[in-house]
Amino acid sequence: MSISFEDVSIFALKIPVTGKVVAVENFARYTDESRSDAIKLVSKLLGVSIEDAEEEVNISKGLTVRKCWLKSRWCPKAGARNTTYPPVECTARAYLLYLLSCTLFADKSGSQVSIALLKLLEDLDDVGKYA
C-alpha cells in the first residue's frame, strides 16, 4: 500500500493535486555561473545586498541558504532594535521559502534550503497555482 497524491490532497494537507507542475531546472549543478546566478536571485528576491547574499552562499557551501539565516534575518527576536524592514514581498518569500523547506521539500540536512525553491517564489501571484 502506498500514499497517492489524492490521499495527500484529501486526508493530510488539503493540497490541490491539479495545477502548475513544480519543476526547477536551474542550479542542478554547482558551477561558477550557477553560483553567480544564485547569489543574484537571493539578492533580488529576498531584498538583501549582493554582499550579504554572497556571504550566505559561501557559508552554506553550495547553492543553498541556511534556515537559521532566514529565521534570524526575517524573524528578529522580540525587543530587537531593527528599524529597517525589507519589503513585504521579500518577507513573504523568505517565510514561504522557510515553510516549504520544513514541510514539502524537507531534506536530510535539516538546516539548508535550496535556492532553486526561491525561483518558484519569484512571482508571488503564481504560488497559489502550483499543484
C-alpha positions as CSV (number, residue, x, y, z in Angstrom):
1,M,0.0,0.0,0.0
2,S,1.3,3.4,-0.8
3,I,0.2,7.0,-0.5
4,S,-1.2,8.6,-3.6
5,F,-1.4,12.3,-4.5
6,E,-5.2,12.0,-3.9
7,D,-4.5,10.8,-0.3
8,V,-2.3,13.7,0.4
9,S,-4.8,16.1,-1.0
10,I,-7.8,14.7,0.8
11,F,-6.5,13.4,4.1
12,A,-3.2,15.0,5.0
13,L,-2.5,18.5,3.8
14,K,-5.6,19.5,1.7
15,I,-3.1,20.4,-1.0
16,P,-4.6,20.6,-4.6
17,V,-3.2,18.0,-7.0
18,T,-4.1,19.9,-10.1
19,G,-2.3,23.0,-11.3
20,K,1.1,24.0,-12.5
21,V,3.8,21.5,-12.1
22,V,6.6,22.3,-9.6
23,A,9.8,21.9,-11.6
24,V,13.0,23.7,-11.3
25,E,15.8,23.1,-13.7
26,N,18.3,25.8,-12.7
27,F,21.1,25.2,-10.1
28,A,21.2,21.5,-10.7
29,R,25.0,21.6,-10.9
30,Y,27.4,23.7,-8.9
31,T,29.4,25.9,-11.3
32,D,30.7,29.4,-11.1
33,E,27.9,30.6,-13.3
34,S,25.1,28.8,-11.3
35,R,26.7,30.3,-8.1
36,S,26.6,33.8,-9.5
37,D,23.0,33.3,-10.7
38,A,22.0,32.0,-7.3
39,I,23.6,35.0,-5.5
40,K,21.8,37.4,-7.8
41,L,18.5,35.6,-7.2
42,V,18.8,35.7,-3.4
43,S,19.7,39.4,-3.5
44,K,16.8,40.3,-5.8
45,L,14.0,38.1,-4.4
46,L,14.9,38.4,-0.7
47,G,15.9,42.0,-0.7
48,V,19.4,41.6,0.6
49,S,22.6,43.1,-0.7
50,I,24.8,41.2,-3.2
51,E,27.5,41.0,-0.5
52,D,25.1,39.5,2.1
53,A,23.8,37.0,-0.4
54,E,27.3,36.0,-1.5
55,E,28.4,35.7,2.2
56,E,25.5,33.4,2.9
57,V,26.1,31.2,-0.2
58,N,29.8,30.9,0.8
59,I,28.9,29.9,4.4
60,S,26.3,27.4,3.3
61,K,28.9,25.9,0.8
62,G,26.5,25.2,-2.0
63,L,23.5,26.6,-3.8
64,T,21.6,26.8,-0.6
65,V,21.0,29.2,2.3
66,R,20.7,28.2,5.9
67,K,17.4,28.1,7.6
68,C,18.9,29.8,10.6
69,W,19.9,32.7,8.4
70,L,16.4,33.0,7.0
71,K,14.9,32.9,10.5
72,S,17.4,35.4,12.1
73,R,17.1,37.8,9.2
74,W,13.3,38.0,8.9
75,C,12.2,37.0,12.4
76,P,14.1,39.2,14.7
77,K,13.8,38.5,18.4
78,A,11.3,40.4,20.4
79,G,12.7,43.7,21.6
80,A,15.3,43.9,18.8
81,R,16.0,47.4,17.6
82,N,15.7,46.8,13.9
83,T,14.4,49.9,12.3
84,T,14.8,48.8,8.7
85,Y,12.4,46.2,7.4
86,P,12.6,44.5,4.0
87,P,9.7,45.0,1.5
88,V,6.6,42.9,2.2
89,E,7.2,40.7,-0.9
90,C,10.7,39.8,0.2
91,T,9.5,38.9,3.7
92,A,6.7,36.8,2.2
93,R,9.2,35.0,0.0
94,A,11.5,34.3,3.0
95,Y,8.6,33.0,5.0
96,L,7.3,30.8,2.2
97,L,10.9,29.5,1.5
98,Y,11.3,28.6,5.1
99,L,7.9,26.9,5.3
100,L,8.4,24.9,2.1
101,S,11.8,23.7,3.2
102,C,10.4,22.5,6.5
103,T,7.3,20.7,5.1
104,L,7.1,19.7,1.5
105,F,10.7,19.9,0.4
106,A,12.5,18.9,3.6
107,D,15.8,17.1,3.1
108,K,18.1,15.1,5.3
109,S,20.3,18.1,6.2
110,G,17.5,19.8,8.1
111,S,19.4,23.0,8.0
112,Q,19.7,24.0,4.4
113,V,17.3,25.4,1.8
114,S,17.8,25.0,-1.9
115,I,17.9,28.3,-3.7
116,A,16.1,26.6,-6.6
117,L,13.0,26.7,-4.4
118,L,13.3,30.5,-4.4
119,K,12.9,30.5,-8.2
120,L,9.3,29.1,-7.6
121,L,8.5,32.2,-5.5
122,E,9.7,34.8,-7.9
123,D,6.1,35.7,-8.9
124,L,4.0,35.5,-5.7
125,D,0.8,35.7,-7.8
126,D,1.7,32.3,-9.3
127,V,2.3,30.5,-6.0
128,G,-1.3,29.5,-5.5
129,K,-1.4,27.9,-8.9
130,Y,1.1,25.2,-8.2
131,A,-0.1,21.6,-7.8
